[in-house]
């Protein structure tokens, strides 16, 4: 098949598949790392590595808290989110995700350290909420088919994130969720153009329309707005002596006829 006649979406399929494999492998590696840290948590005290609000000595938790989890259920919930959202964002928005991930990781921790009031905050939920809202925002702003499809998939699996940014359950750090969501939205706005637009399929009926109307008819073109007369733009008034019309008697009314 001639490469020049190949459907652009079909031509881009190998690149998309390679991005999917890379994003899936990295997401699986992240899940394995979180599981290894959780299994090792019994050997050390996790409190010094968690986020303790407004405690300068706990700022290290901004970097380490996403690696820690309070229970196996907590780990499983975040692991599923990391696997799905990480793969989705890394496949559709690889450049934006690479730039946004450090901002989401650090920003969600700092936001929690600033706005939370008490307790110790840990878990990858701030990062997963950041990824989820990153995908939501990019889908709304870019509005191409892959972006909107990614946003719909993320909403189908994790639409509850829109509610978990608010206080709803004791023992759940809604501050961490909210800070991650804000970072995800901001990152989506800043890096909405980081990834190139996907190839667009051109349909046969578009070519037919171009062939039927190769050149626009100037007589059918609408005038520019400044060329359209309007009522409130009247011509300037004429002086009284400038509009006198000379009167001449018709020849049939002349004397002697």
C-alpha positions as YAML, in Angstrom:
chain: A
units: angstrom
residues:
- id: 1
  name: UNK
  ca: [0.00, 0.00, 0.00]
- id: 2
  name: UNK
  ca: [1.23, 3.46, -0.87]
- id: 3
  name: UNK
  ca: [2.34, 5.25, 2.29]
- id: 4
  name: UNK
  ca: [1.09, 8.56, 0.93]
- id: 5
  name: UNK
  ca: [-2.47, 7.18, 0.68]
- id: 6
  name: UNK
  ca: [-2.42, 5.53, 4.10]
- id: 7
  name: UNK
  ca: [-5.00, 6.71, 6.60]
- id: 8
  name: UNK
  ca: [-3.22, 9.12, 8.99]
- id: 9
  name: UNK
  ca: [-4.77, 7.47, 12.05]
- id: 10
  name: UNK
  ca: [-3.65, 4.05, 10.82]
- id: 11
  name: UNK
  ca: [-0.17, 5.38, 10.09]
- id: 12
  name: UNK
  ca: [0.11, 6.70, 13.65]
- id: 13
  name: UNK
  ca: [-1.00, 3.39, 15.21]
- id: 14
  name: UNK
  ca: [2.53, 1.96, 15.75]
- id: 15
  name: UNK
  ca: [3.59, 5.13, 17.57]
- id: 16
  name: UNK
  ca: [0.49, 5.04, 19.78]
- id: 17
  name: UNK
  ca: [1.07, 1.36, 20.54]
- id: 18
  name: UNK
  ca: [4.68, 2.06, 21.53]
- id: 19
  name: UNK
  ca: [3.54, 4.85, 23.84]
- id: 20
  name: UNK
  ca: [0.94, 2.55, 25.37]
- id: 21
  name: UNK
  ca: [3.50, -0.15, 26.10]
- id: 22
  name: UNK
  ca: [5.92, 2.33, 27.63]
- id: 23
  name: UNK
  ca: [3.23, 3.94, 29.79]
- id: 24
  name: UNK
  ca: [1.91, 0.54, 30.90]
- id: 25
  name: UNK
  ca: [5.38, -0.70, 31.82]
- id: 26
  name: UNK
  ca: [6.16, 2.44, 33.81]
- id: 27
  name: UNK
  ca: [2.81, 2.28, 35.60]
- id: 28
  name: UNK
  ca: [3.35, -1.37, 36.49]
- id: 29
  name: UNK
  ca: [6.83, -0.51, 37.77]
- id: 30
  name: UNK
  ca: [5.30, 2.20, 39.95]
- id: 31
  name: UNK
  ca: [2.78, -0.28, 41.39]
- id: 32
  name: UNK
  ca: [5.59, -2.77, 42.13]
- id: 33
  name: UNK
  ca: [7.58, -0.03, 43.87]
- id: 34
  name: UNK
  ca: [4.58, 0.98, 46.01]
- id: 35
  name: UNK
  ca: [4.02, -2.67, 46.96]
- id: 36
  name: UNK
  ca: [7.68, -3.13, 47.91]
- id: 37
  name: UNK
  ca: [7.61, -0.04, 50.12]
- id: 38
  name: UNK
  ca: [4.39, -1.20, 51.78]
- id: 39
  name: UNK
  ca: [5.89, -4.60, 52.56]
- id: 40
  name: UNK
  ca: [8.91, -2.87, 54.11]
- id: 41
  name: UNK
  ca: [6.87, -0.48, 56.25]
- id: 42
  name: UNK
  ca: [6.86, -2.93, 59.15]
- id: 43
  name: UNK
  ca: [10.58, -2.33, 59.55]
- id: 44
  name: UNK
  ca: [10.40, 1.42, 60.27]
- id: 45
  name: UNK
  ca: [8.14, 4.12, 61.67]
- id: 46
  name: UNK
  ca: [6.17, 5.80, 58.87]
- id: 47
  name: UNK
  ca: [5.20, 8.91, 60.87]
- id: 48
  name: UNK
  ca: [8.44, 10.85, 60.20]
- id: 49
  name: UNK
  ca: [7.96, 10.27, 56.47]
- id: 50
  name: UNK
  ca: [4.31, 11.34, 56.41]
- id: 51
  name: UNK
  ca: [2.92, 14.85, 56.00]
- id: 52
  name: UNK
  ca: [2.24, 16.52, 59.35]
- id: 53
  name: UNK
  ca: [0.53, 19.85, 58.63]
- id: 54
  name: UNK
  ca: [2.46, 23.05, 59.43]
- id: 55
  name: UNK
  ca: [5.35, 21.10, 60.93]
- id: 56
  name: UNK
  ca: [8.64, 22.21, 59.31]
- id: 57
  name: UNK
  ca: [10.30, 18.97, 60.36]
- id: 58
  name: UNK
  ca: [7.69, 17.01, 58.36]
- id: 59
  name: UNK
  ca: [8.40, 18.67, 55.01]
- id: 60
  name: UNK
  ca: [10.32, 15.57, 53.99]
- id: 61
  name: UNK
  ca: [6.91, 13.92, 53.80]
- id: 62
  name: UNK
  ca: [6.14, 15.99, 50.70]
- id: 63
  name: UNK
  ca: [8.52, 13.68, 48.84]
- id: 64
  name: UNK
  ca: [8.01, 10.41, 50.72]
- id: 65
  name: UNK
  ca: [4.32, 10.37, 51.73]
- id: 66
  name: UNK
  ca: [3.01, 9.21, 48.31]
- id: 67
  name: UNK
  ca: [5.09, 6.03, 48.70]
- id: 68
  name: UNK
  ca: [3.47, 5.04, 52.01]
- id: 69
  name: UNK
  ca: [0.07, 3.46, 52.68]
- id: 70
  name: UNK
  ca: [-1.91, 2.72, 55.79]
- id: 71
  name: UNK
  ca: [-3.37, -0.65, 54.79]
- id: 72
  name: UNK
  ca: [-3.51, -3.23, 52.04]
- id: 73
  name: UNK
  ca: [-6.88, -1.87, 50.92]
- id: 74
  name: UNK
  ca: [-5.45, 1.63, 50.77]
- id: 75
  name: UNK
  ca: [-2.57, 0.35, 48.65]
- id: 76
  name: UNK
  ca: [-4.85, -1.64, 46.32]
- id: 77
  name: UNK
  ca: [-7.12, 1.34, 45.70]
- id: 78
  name: UNK
  ca: [-4.24, 3.61, 44.79]
- id: 79
  name: UNK
  ca: [-2.43, 0.93, 42.81]
- id: 80
  name: UNK
  ca: [-5.42, 0.49, 40.50]
- id: 81
  name: UNK
  ca: [-5.62, 4.25, 40.01]
- id: 82
  name: UNK
  ca: [-1.90, 4.50, 39.26]
- id: 83
  name: UNK
  ca: [-2.08, 1.64, 36.77]
- id: 84
  name: UNK
  ca: [-5.10, 2.93, 34.83]
- id: 85
  name: UNK
  ca: [-4.55, 6.68, 35.01]
- id: 86
  name: UNK
  ca: [-0.81, 6.41, 34.54]
- id: 87
  name: UNK
  ca: [-1.23, 4.28, 31.44]
- id: 88
  name: UNK
  ca: [-4.00, 6.50, 30.07]
- id: 89
  name: UNK
  ca: [-2.19, 9.79, 30.64]
- id: 90
  name: UNK
  ca: [1.15, 8.44, 29.45]
- id: 91
  name: UNK
  ca: [-0.36, 7.09, 26.24]
- id: 92
  name: UNK
  ca: [-2.46, 10.07, 25.17]
- id: 93
  name: UNK
  ca: [-0.48, 12.92, 26.75]
- id: 94
  name: UNK
  ca: [3.12, 11.67, 27.20]
- id: 95
  name: UNK
  ca: [4.83, 15.08, 27.20]
- id: 96
  name: UNK
  ca: [2.26, 16.82, 29.37]
- id: 97
  name: UNK
  ca: [2.29, 13.93, 31.85]
- id: 98
  name: UNK
  ca: [6.08, 13.90, 32.09]
- id: 99
  name: UNK
  ca: [6.12, 17.61, 32.90]
- id: 100
  name: UNK
  ca: [3.08, 17.55, 35.17]
- id: 101
  name: UNK
  ca: [4.00, 14.56, 37.33]
- id: 102
  name: UNK
  ca: [6.72, 16.33, 39.42]
- id: 103
  name: UNK
  ca: [4.43, 19.35, 39.85]
- id: 104
  name: UNK
  ca: [1.55, 17.14, 41.00]
- id: 105
  name: UNK
  ca: [3.78, 15.10, 43.34]
- id: 106
  name: UNK
  ca: [5.35, 18.09, 45.10]
- id: 107
  name: UNK
  ca: [2.40, 20.47, 44.79]
- id: 108
  name: UNK
  ca: [-0.11, 18.06, 46.29]
- id: 109
  name: UNK
  ca: [2.18, 17.46, 49.26]
- id: 110
  name: UNK
  ca: [2.87, 21.14, 49.87]
- id: 111
  name: UNK
  ca: [-0.81, 21.98, 49.52]
- id: 112
  name: UNK
  ca: [-1.72, 19.34, 52.09]
- id: 113
  name: UNK
  ca: [1.01, 20.57, 54.44]
- id: 114
  name: UNK
  ca: [-0.47, 24.08, 54.20]
- id: 115
  name: UNK
  ca: [-4.24, 23.53, 54.35]
- id: 116
  name: UNK
  ca: [-4.62, 20.39, 56.48]
- id: 117
  name: UNK
  ca: [-5.22, 20.85, 60.18]
- id: 118
  name: UNK
  ca: [-4.20, 17.68, 61.98]
- id: 119
  name: UNK
  ca: [-3.11, 14.06, 61.71]
- id: 120
  name: UNK
  ca: [-0.59, 12.36, 59.45]
- id: 121
  name: UNK
  ca: [-1.27, 12.24, 55.72]
- id: 122
  name: UNK
  ca: [0.14, 9.57, 53.45]
- id: 123
  name: UNK
  ca: [-0.67, 7.64, 50.29]
- id: 124
  name: UNK
  ca: [-0.54, 8.13, 46.53]
- id: 125
  name: UNK
  ca: [-4.10, 9.46, 46.33]
- id: 126
  name: UNK
  ca: [-2.87, 13.04, 45.89]
- id: 127
  name: UNK
  ca: [-0.89, 11.98, 42.85]
- id: 128
  name: UNK
  ca: [-3.72, 9.88, 41.42]
- id: 129
  name: UNK
  ca: [-6.19, 12.74, 41.83]
- id: 130
  name: UNK
  ca: [-3.70, 14.99, 40.08]
- id: 131
  name: UNK
  ca: [-3.44, 12.58, 37.16]
- id: 132
  name: UNK
  ca: [-7.21, 12.18, 37.00]
- id: 133
  name: UNK
  ca: [-7.87, 15.92, 36.90]
- id: 134
  name: UNK
  ca: [-5.01, 16.38, 34.45]
- id: 135
  name: UNK
  ca: [-6.76, 14.01, 32.01]
- id: 136
  name: UNK
  ca: [-10.15, 15.68, 32.66]
- id: 137
  name: UNK
  ca: [-8.71, 19.14, 31.99]
- id: 138
  name: UNK
  ca: [-6.80, 18.18, 28.86]
- id: 139
  name: UNK
  ca: [-9.89, 16.51, 27.44]
- id: 140
  name: UNK
  ca: [-11.93, 19.68, 27.97]
- id: 141
  name: UNK
  ca: [-9.29, 22.05, 26.62]
- id: 142
  name: UNK
  ca: [-7.91, 20.11, 23.65]
- id: 143
  name: UNK
  ca: [-11.22, 18.60, 22.45]
- id: 144
  name: UNK
  ca: [-9.69, 16.24, 19.90]
- id: 145
  name: UNK
  ca: [-10.96, 12.68, 19.73]
- id: 146
  name: UNK
  ca: [-8.14, 10.95, 21.69]
- id: 147
  name: UNK
  ca: [-8.26, 13.59, 24.43]
- id: 148
  name: UNK
  ca: [-12.02, 13.41, 24.83]
- id: 149
  name: UNK
  ca: [-11.94, 9.62, 24.77]
- id: 150
  name: UNK
  ca: [-9.28, 9.60, 27.50]
- id: 151
  name: UNK
  ca: [-11.31, 12.02, 29.61]
- id: 152
  name: UNK
  ca: [-14.44, 9.87, 29.23]
- id: 153
  name: UNK
  ca: [-12.57, 6.71, 30.19]
- id: 154
  name: UNK
  ca: [-11.06, 8.42, 33.23]
- id: 155
  name: UNK
  ca: [-14.46, 9.76, 34.24]
- id: 156
  name: UNK
  ca: [-16.06, 6.34, 33.81]
- id: 157
  name: UNK
  ca: [-13.59, 4.70, 36.20]
- id: 158
  name: UNK
  ca: [-12.82, 7.59, 38.55]
- id: 159
  name: UNK
  ca: [-15.68, 10.05, 38.30]
- id: 160
  name: UNK
  ca: [-15.99, 9.85, 42.09]
- id: 161
  name: UNK
  ca: [-12.86, 11.98, 42.31]
- id: 162
  name: UNK
  ca: [-15.08, 14.98, 41.69]
- id: 163
  name: UNK
  ca: [-16.61, 14.34, 45.13]
- id: 164
  name: UNK
  ca: [-13.63, 13.05, 47.10]
- id: 165
  name: UNK
  ca: [-11.98, 16.47, 46.96]
- id: 166
  name: UNK
  ca: [-14.52, 17.48, 49.63]
- id: 167
  name: UNK
  ca: [-14.80, 16.28, 53.23]
- id: 168
  name: UNK
  ca: [-16.91, 13.13, 53.22]
- id: 169
  name: UNK
  ca: [-15.34, 10.43, 55.41]
- id: 170
  name: UNK
  ca: [-13.28, 10.33, 58.59]
- id: 171
  name: UNK
  ca: [-9.77, 9.07, 58.09]
- id: 172
  name: UNK
  ca: [-9.64, 10.10, 54.42]
- id: 173
  name: UNK
  ca: [-7.37, 13.02, 53.55]
- id: 174
  name: UNK
  ca: [-9.62, 15.16, 51.39]
- id: 175
  name: UNK
  ca: [-6.97, 17.90, 51.65]
- id: 176
  name: UNK
  ca: [-4.51, 15.63, 49.83]
- id: 177
  name: UNK
  ca: [-7.14, 14.93, 47.16]
- id: 178
  name: UNK
  ca: [-7.98, 18.60, 46.73]
- id: 179
  name: UNK
  ca: [-4.36, 19.71, 46.49]
- id: 180
  name: UNK
  ca: [-3.62, 17.04, 43.91]
- id: 181
  name: UNK
  ca: [-6.71, 17.97, 41.89]
- id: 182
  name: UNK
  ca: [-5.74, 21.65, 41.84]
- id: 183
  name: UNK
  ca: [-2.24, 20.78, 40.67]
- id: 184
  name: UNK
  ca: [-3.67, 18.55, 37.95]
- id: 185
  name: UNK
  ca: [-5.96, 21.28, 36.66]
- id: 186
  name: UNK
  ca: [-3.18, 23.88, 36.65]
- id: 187
  name: UNK
  ca: [-0.80, 21.50, 34.89]
- id: 188
  name: UNK
  ca: [-3.44, 20.73, 32.27]
- id: 189
  name: UNK
  ca: [-3.95, 24.43, 31.57]
- id: 190
  name: UNK
  ca: [-0.23, 25.18, 31.35]
- id: 191
  name: UNK
  ca: [0.76, 22.18, 29.22]
- id: 192
  name: UNK
  ca: [-2.35, 21.70, 27.10]
- id: 193
  name: UNK
  ca: [-0.24, 22.27, 23.96]
- id: 194
  name: UNK
  ca: [2.73, 20.16, 25.04]
- id: 195
  name: UNK
  ca: [1.64, 17.21, 22.90]
- id: 196
  name: UNK
  ca: [1.05, 17.67, 19.16]
- id: 197
  name: UNK
  ca: [-2.46, 17.43, 17.79]
- id: 198
  name: UNK
  ca: [-3.31, 13.92, 16.55]
- id: 199
  name: UNK
  ca: [-3.57, 13.30, 12.79]
- id: 200
  name: UNK
  ca: [-7.01, 14.07, 11.45]
- id: 201
  name: UNK
  ca: [-8.73, 11.87, 8.90]
- id: 202
  name: UNK
  ca: [-9.98, 13.76, 5.85]
- id: 203
  name: UNK
  ca: [-13.23, 12.37, 4.48]
- id: 204
  name: UNK
  ca: [-14.10, 12.08, 0.80]
- id: 205
  name: UNK
  ca: [-17.03, 14.45, 1.01]
- id: 206
  name: UNK
  ca: [-14.67, 17.23, 2.12]
- id: 207
  name: UNK
  ca: [-12.63, 16.78, -1.04]
- id: 208
  name: UNK
  ca: [-15.81, 16.84, -3.13]
- id: 209
  name: UNK
  ca: [-16.88, 20.15, -1.64]
- id: 210
  name: UNK
  ca: [-13.50, 21.68, -2.35]
- id: 211
  name: UNK
  ca: [-13.65, 20.46, -5.96]
- id: 212
  name: UNK
  ca: [-17.14, 21.88, -6.47]
- id: 213
  name: UNK
  ca: [-16.22, 25.29, -5.02]
- id: 214
  name: UNK
  ca: [-12.62, 25.92, -5.99]
- id: 215
  name: UNK
  ca: [-12.91, 29.75, -5.91]
- id: 216
  name: UNK
  ca: [-15.38, 31.81, -3.96]
- id: 217
  name: UNK
  ca: [-17.64, 34.18, -5.94]
- id: 218
  name: UNK
  ca: [-16.83, 37.76, -4.84]
- id: 219
  name: UNK
  ca: [-20.39, 38.89, -5.63]
- id: 220
  name: UNK
  ca: [-21.73, 36.44, -3.05]
- id: 221
  name: UNK
  ca: [-19.29, 37.42, -0.32]
- id: 222
  name: UNK
  ca: [-20.79, 39.27, 2.58]
- id: 223
  name: UNK
  ca: [-19.49, 42.81, 3.15]
- id: 224
  name: UNK
  ca: [-17.25, 43.60, 6.04]
- id: 225
  name: UNK
  ca: [-18.94, 45.01, 9.16]
- id: 226
  name: UNK
  ca: [-17.49, 48.47, 8.55]
- id: 227
  name: UNK
  ca: [-19.01, 48.52, 5.05]
- id: 228
  name: UNK
  ca: [-22.58, 47.94, 6.23]
- id: 229
  name: UNK
  ca: [-24.57, 51.23, 6.60]
- id: 230
  name: UNK
  ca: [-26.22, 51.75, 9.94]
- id: 231
  name: UNK
  ca: [-28.88, 54.17, 11.10]
- id: 232
  name: UNK
  ca: [-26.78, 55.92, 13.69]
- id: 233
  name: UNK
  ca: [-24.11, 56.82, 11.14]
- id: 234
  name: UNK
  ca: [-25.85, 59.46, 9.01]
- id: 235
  name: UNK
  ca: [-24.03, 61.70, 6.52]
- id: 236
  name: UNK
  ca: [-23.06, 65.15, 7.81]
- id: 237
  name: UNK
  ca: [-25.73, 67.87, 7.43]
- id: 238
  name: UNK
  ca: [-25.58, 70.04, 4.32]
- id: 239
  name: UNK
  ca: [-25.36, 73.82, 4.64]
- id: 240
  name: UNK
  ca: [-28.59, 75.70, 3.65]
- id: 241
  name: UNK
  ca: [-26.98, 77.38, 0.65]
- id: 242
  name: UNK
  ca: [-25.52, 74.17, -0.74]
- id: 243
  name: UNK
  ca: [-28.74, 72.36, -1.55]
- id: 244
  name: UNK
  ca: [-30.56, 74.98, -3.69]
- id: 245
  name: UNK
  ca: [-31.89, 73.52, -6.93]
- id: 246
  name: UNK
  ca: [-32.17, 75.96, -9.84]
- id: 247
  name: UNK
  ca: [-35.71, 76.29, -11.19]
- id: 248
  name: UNK
  ca: [-36.24, 76.48, -14.91]
- id: 249
  name: UNK
  ca: [-39.59, 77.07, -16.64]
- id: 250
  name: UNK
  ca: [-40.50, 74.33, -19.08]
- id: 251
  name: UNK
  ca: [-40.39, 75.34, -22.74]
- id: 252
  name: UNK
  ca: [-44.10, 74.63, -23.16]
- id: 253
  name: UNK
  ca: [-44.94, 77.32, -20.56]
- id: 254
  name: UNK
  ca: [-42.80, 80.05, -22.16]
- id: 255
  name: UNK
  ca: [-44.51, 83.30, -23.29]
- id: 256
  name: UNK
  ca: [-45.83, 83.45, -26.83]
- id: 257
  name: UNK
  ca: [-46.40, 79.78, -27.26]
...
